Amino acid sequence: MTQTTTDGPAGRASGAVVPVLAFAGIVVAVMQTLLVPVIKDLPQLLDTAPSDATWVLTSTLLSGAVATPIMGRLGDLYGKRRMLILSLAVMVVGALVSALTSDLTAMIAGRTLQGFAMGAIPLGIGLMRDMLPREKLGSAMALMSSSIGVGGGLALPAAALVAQHSDWHALFYGAAGLGVLSIALTLLVVPESPMRAAGSFDLPGALGLSAGLVLFLLPITKGSDWGWTSGTTLGLFTASAVVLVLWGVMELRLKAPLVDLRTTARPAVLFTNLASIMVGVSFYVVSLVLPQLLQLPTSTGYGLGQSMVVAGLLVAPLGLTMMFTAPVYARLSAAYGPKVTLILGLLIIAVGYGAGLGLMSAAWQSLVVSVLLGAGIGLAYSSLPALIVGAVPASETGAANGLNTLMRSIGTSVSSAVIGMVLANTADTVGGVEVPTLHGFRVSFLIATAAVAVGLVLALFLPGTRPSGKPQLRAGSEEDAGLERAEQALRGFRGRVLGPDGSPVARAEVTLIDRGGRQAGATRSAEDGGYALSVPARGSYVVAARAAGHGPHASSAIHAGDDRPVDLDLSLPGETVSA
């Protein structure tokens, strides 16, 4: 079990941190919908069979699912900013590989590398928790969480415009450029968090989880091609179950597992993750149905006859509404708590799909449906990281949010497979070409509504959460700011590690030791020597620090409610501190 290093902000962050991290999330999400406008042309563009061309999309999904929890854990251990930059760099390399080839194998390799960037979403959420004051954290995490939908929604019209008027490889050059810009902004604006989890990276756990996820998601994404009752599909599902069970048994026996399954089994985490799957299902249905409905020719009797670009523009408000929902979520969550906000979001999604069943006869009606669903999905997505962060220690924020992002990906994968099967089985053949029917679209919307209903039931089982409005919305006054500082002091110790000449010591090991001599927390000092440690319970502790090239260790005293920093001078002997 890893030790949490702090439950509060690690240090000061500039006002540009949130938009820069959100931009990184949007850039990463663009990878998921980048090729949607040219999906039907991929077999011709890559000179391959349709069943093989689908691997260009499947590979990104699989690598993203594998990378999300792994990068989250690596961020907890070795630095979230460092892993965020690595994720974006791998994405840029993958985009350039894809931009320079029309070979299927090379394209799949490039798309696989692009999928690894999905780990940036939970890493960004973890950085926000570590650096931002609580009054800004709610809206910031909401924006970061919604960036998945925002990027996907905004990429559709932009990618359609590029694909319609330029060579399709330009899509990847544009993605690489966005990735380079995001890396540069991150290096310039986002500081590294000093928070670190104790323990080492669980490589066997990472390999086991990766194998189990690939074995599970592969038949989901390829089941329509292979046949849902084929030996290959059923065999992979069975192998996935066996691998994941063995992986779970192994994780439970480790002191520093990749995923703390005991934490994951807490009701607040478990039901949030299950609800996330349902939200993922509901989000992807509209992305699959509306573009097709809008682009089908009017000769079908129900198609709306819009161009690729116009269809993308009419669906784009889905992502824009999700972006503008973040500040609304912050106010609602502060007043009523993230559980209530999640339930409200799911109810709005249900209303959106219910209205969509009857609003399929004009282009402007698709716009209304997009706005309604964007508002609901935005509220739901925004609630998920707040529920996770409130239920896990800070040292597990990256891994826990990585797992939650994975649950959403599983939801979109299941949605893609099920809706694809429904549309295929209800299609009509017109001129030798299979065309989705209005009946198929409506059945798809009903499936999304059913998923939302299941999500609502799961959300009702979430433990009640205290509205965060009291400390978050009133912290502007002097009195409330004082209360905030006192509460922060009660949570633990903070300060700087200094050398004999008073200069800051970076990367020093800082340890919290209780009266029984047991480690109660651990972290490393930042570049400016700063550190923060939480206090698990009242009592007496020793704060110890050590670093190469300096004296052994030192500690200072602090009392509950005292907001003064605890500076650790490595030239002084240790002493007992009272919490």
Number of C-alpha atoms within 10 A of each C-alpha: 16 19 22 25 32 29 22 21 22 25 18 11 18 11 10 13 22 25 14 21 30 28 23 29 31 28 29 29 26 25 26 22 18 23 22 21 24 16 16 13 14 21 17 11 15 18 14 13 11 16 12 14 23 18 20 22 21 21 23 23 27 25 22 23 29 25 23 30 29 26 27 32 34 22 31 28 23 18 21 30 22 17 23 26 22 18 26 29 21 18 28 26 17 26 28 21 22 27 20 15 14 15 13 20 15 16 24 22 17 27 29 26 26 32 29 28 33 34 35 34 30 33 35 31 30 30 30 26 26 28 23 22 19 20 19 15 21 28 24 26 31 29 31 32 32 33 30 26 31 30 27 24 29 22 27 27 22 19 25 25 18 17 21 15 8 11 9 18 17 16 22 24 18 17 23 25 15 20 26 17 16 24 20 14 18 22 14 12 16 21 20 20 27 29 32 26 28 22 13 15 17 19 12 14 19 20 14 19 25 21 17 23 21 20 22 22 22 19 22 22 24 17 19 17 14 14 13 15 11 11 11 14 21 15 13 19 19 13 15 22 15 13 18 19 14 14 19 18 11 14 22 15 9 14 14 18 23 24 26 20 14 10 17 20 11 15 14 22 24 19 21 26 26 18 29 27 27 28 31 28 29 29 26 20 24 24 21 18 20 22 25 20 25 26 18 19 15 13 9 15 11 16 21 22 19 19 16 21 20 18 24 25 21 25 26 26 24 30 28 22 24 30 26 16 22 25 17 16 27 29 18 18 26 21 18 15 22 29 26 21 25 30 22 18 27 32 19 21 29 25 16 23 26 17 16 24 17 10 17 21 15 14 19 12 15 24 19 19 26 26 21 24 28 33 27 29 30 35 34 32 32 34 31 27 27 23 23 21 21 16 18 21 19 25 27 29 29 33 28 32 32 30 25 27 29 26 22 24 25 24 23 22 24 20 27 19 16 20 24 19 18 18 23 16 13 16 18 15 10 9 7 7 9 14 17 23 22 20 14 20 26 19 17 26 24 18 20 27 24 16 22 28 17 17 25 21 13 19 22 14 14 19 14 12 16 15 17 20 20 13 17 22 17 14 19 11 10 10 10 16 15 14 15 17 16 15 16 21 23 18 22 24 29 25 17 23 32 24 20 13 9 11 13 21 26 20 20 26 18 26 22 24 20 21 13 9 10 10 15 22 25 27 26 28 26 23 16 15 21 25 32 29 27 24 23 15 13 13 12 17 27 23 28 25 26 21 19 10 7 15 16 15 21 22 25 22 19 21 15 17 17 15 17 13 17 20 21 30 26 25 16 15 14 19 14 17 20 14 21
